[in-house]
């Protein structure tokens, strides 16, 4: 059985200000053989949301990253938190240097992970089990029955080392041979933020349930003020309930046929009633005197200006697995990503540029990071097709249309080159509000985004080469483009 060693980052504190993004971790020499494949960076965080309207209110918060045109997407690889990274050995020198790790790992994960993997997101950035009708967030304890108020709690974000570095796919990293190893990373902490997970009552959730039905309450006539309601819907499984103790709620109602009004309340208690309906008790009366009340509906309050969200980064550490039964390896052979960033006119509908590609490249990737402050998700809605030429020889003898069978075949070949299977050719993105969304024009919801990645196997050459890129679009294509070269390396 492997032993675990926790190594704290050398920096004493981290925050989201932009001045404390650097992480340095030092793996000592002569501590045995490390299984880097199963080792990971652990970032302990806590998100707290308060309300000036009600200091006792509790919110279902989730972590997010400003790296796309939508803040609500579910980030599929927690390596999105690492912008750049490098590793050095005291005996071998520089092992690997990865630029824009966040871009390449995030976008490839959308193709590598299956739809089922995307439903189960525990330990990642956004967190939560999206197999549930209403996903829970790991940032909170939210009681859905009883009278104990919810609270925020710490969330551990796990970033496997193999998601950052190519050489970390080994199970036999010998610290006696490699000496001490220093890992240096630049994180995206300054782009880290918090969102509030609540139902959009205009949508339908992933199992076809109209969310507007969740908060329906039967018409009622009361002889005096009342501080509770009973839902019309039954909840035999509390995981399907969007309500929790401490939640701020808008109670919409019509009194005696008059125009509808709204009363803001906080849930203090939830109980089961007959037929598994929920009796929800509030901190105040939702009625306005004795009367007949109709059109009663419960909605999570939308008072965004009253909220204040803070994200605290408590600590960063490496959890290293010491291999108790190592195998001997004469050298490290791995694939490493090398990045070239480029910018081109934001009015051009076609693009033609030549890039210098290093020796020993097996795949190339083109990603378009144009949206969000961190510019992570590859988005280019107007791109329609591309041609790639290596040293005046076309990789494919015709234009490849985006999302065509030929484009998908290029994706398949790249994954085969890496010994992997394609998990999802559609590159679906999970939205924390709307469930699964398609990466095409028929996607549901205005907040959903479309990832676009051009990738191709590359003629393996022992010398540098020239890659000519031709892009064609239906409208302006301008913005940032990153060309990633996947290089085969070795450390003896």
C-alpha positions in Angstrom: 0.0 0.0 0.0 1.3 3.5 -0.9 2.1 5.9 1.8 1.0 9.5 1.5 3.1 12.6 2.1 1.7 16.1 2.3 4.0 18.9 1.2 2.8 22.4 1.9 3.3 25.2 -0.6 6.1 27.5 0.3 3.9 30.6 0.1 2.1 31.3 3.3 -1.1 32.7 2.0 -3.2 33.0 -1.2 -6.1 35.2 -2.2 -8.1 36.4 -5.3 -6.5 39.9 -5.5 -4.1 38.9 -8.3 -1.0 39.5 -6.2 -0.9 36.0 -4.6 -1.2 33.6 -7.6 2.2 31.9 -7.4 2.6 28.4 -6.0 6.0 26.8 -5.2 6.2 23.2 -4.0 9.5 21.5 -3.2 9.7 17.7 -3.3 12.8 16.6 -1.3 15.4 14.3 -2.6 15.9 10.7 -1.3 12.4 10.1 -0.1 11.9 7.1 -2.3 9.9 6.5 -5.5 6.8 8.7 -6.0 3.7 7.6 -7.9 3.1 10.9 -9.6 0.2 9.5 -11.6 -1.9 9.3 -8.4 -0.5 12.4 -6.7 -2.4 15.7 -6.8 -2.5 19.3 -5.8 -5.1 20.0 -3.1 -6.5 23.5 -2.9 -8.7 24.1 0.2 -11.2 26.8 -0.3 -14.3 28.3 1.4 -17.0 30.4 -0.2 -19.2 32.6 2.0 -22.2 34.6 0.8 -23.9 37.1 3.0 -27.0 39.3 2.4 -27.6 42.8 3.6 -31.3 42.2 3.4 -31.2 39.3 5.8 -28.0 38.5 7.8 -29.4 35.0 8.7 -29.9 33.9 5.1 -28.1 31.0 3.5 -27.2 30.6 -0.1 -26.3 27.5 -2.3 -23.0 28.9 -3.6 -20.7 27.3 -6.1 -17.2 28.2 -7.3 -16.7 29.4 -10.9 -14.1 30.9 -13.1 -14.3 34.0 -15.4 -12.8 32.1 -18.3 -15.6 32.0 -20.8 -18.6 33.9 -22.2 -20.7 32.3 -19.5 -19.9 32.1 -15.7 -22.3 29.2 -15.2 -20.5 26.4 -17.0 -19.2 23.4 -15.2 -15.4 23.3 -15.5 -14.6 19.7 -16.5 -10.9 19.7 -15.5 -9.8 21.3 -12.3 -6.5 22.1 -14.0 -8.4 25.2 -15.3 -7.0 26.8 -12.1 -3.4 26.5 -13.3 -2.4 29.0 -16.0 1.3 28.1 -16.3 3.5 25.5 -14.7 7.1 24.3 -14.7 9.1 21.5 -13.0 12.8 21.4 -12.3 15.1 18.6 -11.0 18.2 19.4 -9.0 20.1 16.7 -11.0 18.5 16.8 -14.5 17.5 20.5 -14.8 14.3 21.6 -16.4 11.9 18.7 -16.8 8.8 20.4 -18.3 7.5 23.8 -18.9 3.7 24.1 -19.7 2.2 27.4 -20.9 -1.6 27.9 -20.8 -2.2 24.6 -19.1 -5.7 25.9 -18.2 -6.6 26.3 -21.9 -5.4 23.0 -23.3 -6.5 20.8 -20.4 -10.0 22.3 -20.0 -10.9 22.1 -23.7 -9.5 18.6 -24.3 -11.4 17.4 -21.2 -14.7 18.2 -23.0 -13.8 15.6 -25.6 -12.1 13.1 -23.3 -14.8 12.9 -20.6 -18.0 11.0 -21.3 -21.5 12.5 -20.5 -21.6 10.2 -17.4 -18.3 11.6 -16.2 -19.6 15.1 -16.6 -22.6 14.3 -14.4 -20.4 13.3 -11.5 -18.2 16.3 -10.6 -17.1 15.8 -7.0 -13.6 17.0 -6.2 -13.5 19.4 -9.1 -13.8 23.2 -9.3 -17.6 23.6 -9.6 -18.3 20.4 -7.6 -21.6 18.7 -7.1 -23.4 15.5 -8.2 -25.2 16.6 -11.4 -27.0 13.2 -11.6 -29.4 14.7 -9.1 -32.4 16.7 -10.3 -31.2 19.6 -8.1 -27.4 19.3 -7.7 -25.9 19.9 -4.3 -22.8 22.0 -4.0 -19.8 20.9 -1.9 -19.4 24.4 -0.6 -22.4 24.1 1.7 -24.4 22.0 4.1 -28.0 22.6 3.2 -30.5 20.7 5.4 -33.7 19.9 3.3 -35.6 18.7 6.3 -35.8 19.8 10.0 -35.0 23.2 11.5 -31.1 23.2 11.6 -30.0 26.1 9.5 -27.5 25.5 6.6 -23.9 26.7 6.6 -20.9 27.1 4.4 -18.0 24.7 4.6 -14.6 24.0 3.2 -14.2 22.6 -0.3 -11.1 20.7 -1.4 -10.3 21.0 -5.1 -8.1 18.1 -6.4 -5.8 18.8 -9.4 -4.1 15.6 -10.5 -0.4 16.3 -11.3 -0.9 14.3 -14.6 -3.5 16.9 -15.6 -0.7 19.6 -15.4 2.5 17.8 -16.5 3.1 15.1 -19.1 5.9 13.5 -17.1 3.6 13.0 -14.1 1.9 10.0 -15.8 4.7 7.9 -14.3 4.2 5.7 -11.2 8.0 5.4 -10.7 9.6 8.9 -10.1 12.8 8.1 -8.3 13.8 11.0 -6.0 17.1 9.3 -5.3 18.0 9.7 -9.0 16.2 12.9 -9.8 17.2 14.7 -6.6 15.0 17.4 -5.2 12.2 18.6 -7.5 10.7 22.1 -7.6 7.2 22.6 -9.0 6.4 26.2 -9.8 2.8 27.2 -10.9 0.9 30.4 -11.7 -2.7 30.0 -10.7 -5.9 31.7 -11.8 -7.0 32.6 -8.3 -7.6 36.2 -9.4 -10.3 34.9 -11.8 -12.0 32.7 -9.1 -15.5 33.7 -8.1 -18.7 32.5 -6.6 -22.2 31.9 -8.1 -25.5 31.2 -6.5 -27.1 27.9 -7.5 -30.9 28.5 -7.8 -33.5 27.3 -10.2 -34.4 29.3 -13.2 -38.2 29.0 -13.2 -38.4 29.6 -16.9 -36.5 26.4 -17.8 -36.9 22.7 -17.8 -34.4 20.6 -15.9 -32.5 17.6 -17.3 -35.2 15.0 -16.5 -38.0 17.0 -18.2 -39.5 18.5 -15.0 -40.8 22.1 -15.5 -39.1 24.1 -12.7 -42.1 26.4 -12.4 -44.0 23.5 -10.8 -41.5 23.1 -7.9 -42.8 26.0 -5.9 -46.6 25.7 -6.5 -48.8 26.0 -3.5 -52.6 25.3 -3.5 -55.0 28.2 -3.1 -55.9 28.8 0.5 -58.3 30.9 2.6 -57.0 32.0 6.0 -58.7 33.6 8.9 -55.5 35.1 10.3 -51.9 35.7 9.2 -49.9 32.5 8.4 -46.2 31.8 8.3 -46.2 28.5 6.5 -47.2 26.9 3.2 -47.6 23.3 1.9 -46.3 22.5 -1.5 -48.6 21.1 -4.1 -45.8 18.8 -5.4 -44.8 15.7 -3.5 -41.1 15.1 -2.7 -40.5 11.4 -1.9 -36.8 12.0 -2.7 -35.5 15.2 -0.9 -32.7 15.4 -3.5 -35.4 16.7 -5.9 -36.4 19.5 -3.5 -34.9 23.0 -4.3 -35.7 24.2 -0.7 -33.4 24.2 2.3 -33.4 25.6 5.8 -32.1 29.2 5.8 -33.0 29.9 2.2 -34.3 33.2 1.1 -37.7 32.8 -0.7 -40.0 35.2 -2.6 -43.6 34.2 -1.9 -45.8 35.4 -4.8 -49.5 35.5 -4.2 -52.7 37.2 -5.2 -55.0 38.4 -2.3 -58.7 38.3 -2.9 -58.3 38.9 -6.6 -56.2 42.0 -6.2 -53.0 42.4 -8.3 -50.3 40.0 -7.3 -47.7 40.9 -4.7 -44.5 39.3 -3.3 -43.4 38.8 0.3 -39.7 38.0 1.1 -39.3 35.3 3.6 -36.5 33.0 5.0 -37.2 29.3 5.5 -36.8 28.2 9.2 -38.3 24.7 9.1 -39.2 22.0 6.6 -41.4 19.0 7.4 -43.2 16.3 5.5 -47.0 16.5 5.2 -49.5 14.0 3.8 -48.5 12.5 0.4 -44.9 13.5 0.9 -45.6 17.2 0.3 -43.5 19.7 2.2 -44.7 22.0 4.9 -42.3 25.0 4.8 -42.3 27.5 7.7 -40.9 31.0 7.3 -39.3 33.5 9.7 -42.3 35.9 9.1 -45.9 35.8 7.8 -46.3 35.6 4.1 -49.9 36.7 4.2 -51.3 40.2 4.7 -54.3 39.5 6.9 -57.3 37.2 6.6 -58.3 36.6 3.0 -58.5 34.1 0.1 -55.0 33.8 -1.5 -54.5 32.4 -5.0 -51.6 31.9 -7.5 -49.2 31.1 -4.7 -45.7 30.3 -5.8 -42.3 30.0 -4.0 -39.2 31.3 -5.8 -35.6 31.8 -4.7 -35.1 35.5 -4.2 -33.3 37.4 -7.0 -31.9 40.2 -4.9 -28.4 40.0 -6.3 -27.3 43.5 -5.3 -27.9 42.7 -1.7 -25.4 39.8 -1.7 -21.7 39.8 -1.0 -19.6 36.7 -2.0 -16.1 36.1 -0.9 -13.8 33.2 -1.8 -11.1 32.3 0.7 -8.1 30.1 -0.3 -7.0 28.5 2.9 -4.1 26.4 1.8 -2.4 24.7 -1.1 -0.5 21.4 -0.7 0.8 18.5 -2.7 -0.5 15.0 -1.7 2.2 12.7 -3.0 1.9 8.9 -3.1 5.1 7.0 -2.2 5.2 3.8 -4.3 5.8 0.9 -2.0 6.4 -1.5 -4.9 8.2 0.5 -7.6 9.4 -0.8 -11.0 12.7 0.3 -12.4 12.6 2.8 -15.3 15.7 3.8 -17.2 14.2 7.0 -18.5 11.0 9.2 -18.4 9.3 9.3 -21.8 6.3 11.6 -22.0 4.3 14.1 -24.1 4.5 17.8 -23.3 2.5 20.7 -24.6 4.3 23.7 -26.1 2.2 26.8 -26.8 2.4 29.7 -29.2 0.0 32.6 -28.8 -1.1 34.8 -31.7 -3.5 37.6 -32.4 -5.2 38.5 -35.6 -7.6 41.1 -37.0 -11.1 41.1 -35.4 -12.7 41.9 -38.7 -11.2 39.1 -40.9 -13.4 36.3 -42.2 -10.4 34.3 -43.3 -7.0 33.8 -41.8 -3.7 32.4 -43.1 -0.6 32.2 -40.9 2.6 30.0 -40.7 4.0 28.7 -37.4 7.3 27.1 -36.5 6.7 23.7 -35.0 9.4 22.0 -33.0 10.8 18.5 -33.7 9.1 15.3 -32.4 5.6 16.6 -32.5 2.7 14.0 -32.7 -0.4 16.3 -32.5 -1.3 19.9 -32.9 -4.2 21.8 -31.5 -5.7 25.2 -32.3 -7.7 26.9 -29.5 -9.5 30.3 -29.6 -9.5 31.9 -26.2 -11.5 35.1 -26.7 -14.0 35.3 -23.9 -13.9 35.9 -20.2 -11.2 37.6 -18.2 -9.1 34.4 -17.9 -9.8 33.5 -21.6 -9.8 29.7 -21.1 -12.7 28.1 -23.0 -12.0 27.8 -26.8 -14.9 29.8 -28.4 -15.1 30.8 -32.0 -18.8 30.8 -33.1 -18.0 32.0 -36.7 -15.4 29.4 -37.6 -16.7 27.2 -40.4 -13.7 25.3 -41.7 -9.9 24.9 -41.8 -6.9 23.5 -43.7 -3.6 22.5 -42.2 -0.4 22.2 -44.3 3.0 20.9 -43.1 6.0 21.8 -45.1 3.8 22.4 -48.2 2.0 19.1 -47.8 -1.7 19.1 -46.7 -2.6 16.9 -43.8 -6.1 16.5 -45.4 -6.6 17.2 -49.1 -9.6 19.4 -48.7 -11.1 21.9 -46.3 -12.3 20.4 -43.0 -15.7 21.7 -42.0 -16.3 22.2 -38.2 -18.4 19.4 -36.7 -18.4 17.4 -39.9 -17.6 13.7 -40.0 -14.1 14.6 -41.2 -13.5 17.0 -38.3 -14.7 14.2 -35.9 -12.3 11.8 -37.5 -9.4 14.2 -36.9 -10.4 14.2 -33.2 -10.6 10.4 -33.1 -7.1 10.1 -34.6 -5.6 12.5 -32.1 -7.1 10.6 -29.2 -5.8 7.3 -30.7 -2.3 8.9 -30.9 -2.6 9.5 -27.2 -3.8 6.0 -26.4 -7.2 7.4 -25.3 -10.8 7.0 -26.4 -13.1 9.9 -27.3 -15.6 10.3 -24.5 -17.9 12.8 -26.1 -17.5 14.0 -29.8 -20.2 16.6 -29.2 -18.0 18.2 -26.5 -21.1 18.9 -24.4 -20.7 21.3 -21.5 -22.6 21.0 -18.3 -24.4 24.2 -17.2 -24.9 24.3 -13.4 -28.4 25.6 -13.9 -29.8 23.9 -17.0 -28.2 20.5 -16.9 -26.6 19.0 -20.0 -26.4 21.4 -23.0 -25.4 20.7 -26.6 -22.5 22.5 -28.3 -24.5 23.5 -31.3 -27.1 26.0 -32.4 -29.9 24.0 -30.7 -28.5 24.3 -27.3 -30.9 25.3 -24.6 -30.5 28.5 -22.7 -28.9 31.8 -23.4 -26.0 31.3 -21.0 -24.6 28.1 -22.7 -21.4 28.3 -24.8 -20.0 26.4 -27.7 -16.4 25.1 -27.5 -14.5 24.9 -30.8 -11.1 23.1 -31.0 -9.2 22.3 -34.1 -6.9 19.3 -33.6 -5.0 17.0 -35.9 -2.4 14.3 -35.8 1.0 15.6 -37.0 3.6 14.0 -39.2 6.3 12.9 -36.7 9.5 14.6 -37.8 12.9 14.6 -36.0 13.5 18.2 -37.2 11.5 21.4 -36.9 8.8 22.1 -39.5 6.5 24.7 -40.8 2.7 24.6 -40.1 0.5 26.7 -42.4 -3.0 27.4 -40.9 -5.9 28.5 -43.0 -9.2 29.3 -41.2 -12.5 30.3 -42.8 -15.5 31.8 -41.2 -19.1 33.0 -41.8 -18.2 36.3 -40.2 -15.4 38.0 -38.3 -12.8 35.5 -36.9 -10.5 37.9 -35.1 -9.1 37.4 -31.6 -6.6 35.3 -29.8 -5.4 31.9 -31.1 -3.1 29.5 -29.3 -1.2 26.8 -31.3 -0.3 23.8 -29.0 2.3 21.4 -30.2 2.4 18.0 -28.4 6.0 17.1 -28.2 7.5 13.7 -27.3 10.3 14.2 -24.7 12.5 12.0 -22.6 14.6 12.5 -19.4 17.3 10.0 -18.9 
